[in-house]
Every structure is written in structure tokens, then in C-alpha cells.
């Protein structure tokens, strides 16, 4: 079992920035994939970004605007979001995944609203 606690969501104007944080209750070592997902009302949950042992991947719509990073000493993953757009509005979820033995956990979600 892994507990994930997210923070950093809020209301921001278009073009603004936010940084999301997700603190894990156990180590996020190199064999762990940490990810951020989001879900807007009426939509399916979608992958935003992942990081595994320093290697990152992003959905096309956030490339160049969002950056995922980790502080392994703090067991924390971050999502720096710049140049936010109204279509980025969603609940953002942190995800912890270990392939073997399989273990996966989700955070409670944090609301990000981009509006003028």
C-alpha cells in the first residue's frame, strides 16, 4: 500500500503557472513509474506525463509547457505547468506504479481550473 498526497491545485488565469506536488509514503526508486493523469467532467482519465528513472514522457498537448520531475530524497513528484490553457482544466491525479511485484496507487486528486 502506498499513500499519495497531492497539493498545489487552484484557479489560475490563462497563460499562468501552477506546480503540483505529490508526496508518496514510500520510496520512489528507479523501478517506480510516477505519473500525472487528469480527468475533465464528462471525459475519461488521460495520461499527462510520466517519469521513470529520470526518463520522461508527455502527452502531445502539454509538451513544451509541462515538466514532470522528482525529488527522490523527499519521495515527491512534481508537475510544473506553464502557459496554462482553459482546456487544461481538470482534476489532476498522481499515480504510483511498480511493475513487479505489481503495485499501483492513486492520489485523491487536486482541482486545476484555468479561467479568466
Buried (B, 14 or more C-beta within 10 A) or exposed (E): EBEBBBBBBEEBEEEBEBBBBBBBEBEBEEEBBBBBBBBBEEEEBEEBBBBBEEEEBBBEEBEEBBBBBBEBEEBBBBBBBBEBEEEBBBBBBBBBBBEEEEEEBBBEBBEBBBEE
